[in-house]
């Protein structure tokens, strides 16, 4: 009988503690990935094609009278948080696509993607 009580207490404790965890998901910005970025061709891809592929850029910055830099940013984070011990694991993907447009055409671009993980 004592072993049954200990088992029940341990079992209920595990259920109570596991119910205190929360899954979080955050996605911001324009979805970026290597497959979509590979469709960009310097000197050939137009502004309208960029907008069809990625939408409006997060940032537009004039470099000079002929060139504008477009920046697309993307963050996707999924995590599990526990009320007692905090964030126990996460998976983060961050992407940044910088594009220079001149006279309606992409003349240069750079894509960076970073993955971060934490497993408790």
C-alpha positions in Angstrom: 0.0 0.0 0.0 2.9 2.4 0.8 4.4 1.8 -2.6 1.1 2.5 -4.3 0.8 5.9 -2.4 4.4 6.8 -3.4 3.7 5.8 -7.0 0.5 7.8 -7.1 2.2 10.9 -5.6 5.1 10.7 -8.1 2.7 10.1 -11.0 0.4 13.0 -10.1 3.5 15.3 -9.6 4.7 14.5 -13.0 1.3 15.2 -14.5 1.0 18.5 -12.7 4.5 19.6 -13.6 4.1 18.7 -17.2 0.8 20.6 -17.5 2.7 23.7 -16.5 4.7 23.8 -19.7 3.6 26.0 -22.6 4.5 25.7 -26.3 5.1 29.1 -28.0 5.3 29.9 -31.7 6.3 33.2 -33.2 6.7 34.0 -36.9 7.4 37.5 -38.1 8.3 39.1 -41.5 8.5 37.7 -45.0 9.1 33.9 -45.2 12.6 33.5 -46.6 14.3 30.3 -47.6 17.1 29.2 -50.0 14.7 27.9 -52.6 12.9 31.2 -53.0 16.1 33.2 -52.9 17.6 31.0 -55.6 15.0 32.4 -58.0 16.7 35.9 -57.9 18.9 36.5 -60.9 21.2 39.6 -60.7 20.5 41.9 -63.7 17.4 40.0 -64.7 14.9 39.9 -61.7 12.6 42.9 -61.7 11.1 44.9 -58.8 7.7 43.4 -59.6 9.0 39.9 -59.6 10.6 40.6 -56.2 7.3 41.8 -54.8 5.5 38.7 -56.2 8.1 36.4 -54.5 8.6 38.2 -51.2 6.0 41.0 -50.9 7.0 44.5 -49.8 10.4 44.8 -48.1 10.7 45.5 -44.4 13.1 48.4 -45.1 13.8 50.5 -48.2 16.9 52.7 -48.0 18.1 55.0 -50.8 21.8 54.5 -51.5 22.1 57.1 -54.2 19.8 58.6 -56.9 20.0 55.3 -59.0 20.1 52.6 -56.3 17.8 51.5 -53.5 18.5 48.8 -50.9 15.6 46.6 -50.0 15.9 44.5 -46.8 13.6 41.5 -46.0 13.8 40.1 -42.5 12.3 36.9 -41.1 12.2 35.2 -37.7 10.5 31.9 -36.8 10.8 30.7 -33.2 9.2 27.7 -31.5 9.9 27.1 -27.9 8.7 25.3 -24.8 8.5 27.2 -21.5 8.0 25.7 -18.1 6.5 27.7 -15.3 9.0 26.6 -12.7 12.3 26.4 -14.7 11.7 28.8 -17.6 12.4 28.2 -21.3 13.6 24.6 -21.7 14.1 24.4 -25.4 13.8 26.5 -28.5 14.4 26.5 -32.3 15.0 29.8 -34.0 15.5 30.5 -37.7 16.5 34.1 -38.6 16.8 35.2 -42.2 17.9 38.5 -43.8 17.8 39.2 -47.5 19.4 42.4 -48.8 18.8 43.5 -52.3 20.0 46.4 -54.3 17.7 47.6 -57.1 18.7 49.9 -59.9 16.5 51.1 -62.7 13.9 48.5 -61.8 16.3 45.5 -61.8 18.1 43.6 -59.0 21.8 44.2 -59.5 23.0 42.6 -56.2 21.6 40.5 -53.4 22.9 38.7 -50.2 21.0 36.2 -48.1 21.9 35.1 -44.6 20.1 32.4 -42.6 21.0 31.5 -39.0 19.7 28.6 -37.0 19.8 28.5 -33.2 18.8 25.6 -31.0 18.7 24.9 -27.3 17.7 21.5 -25.9 17.4 21.3 -22.2 
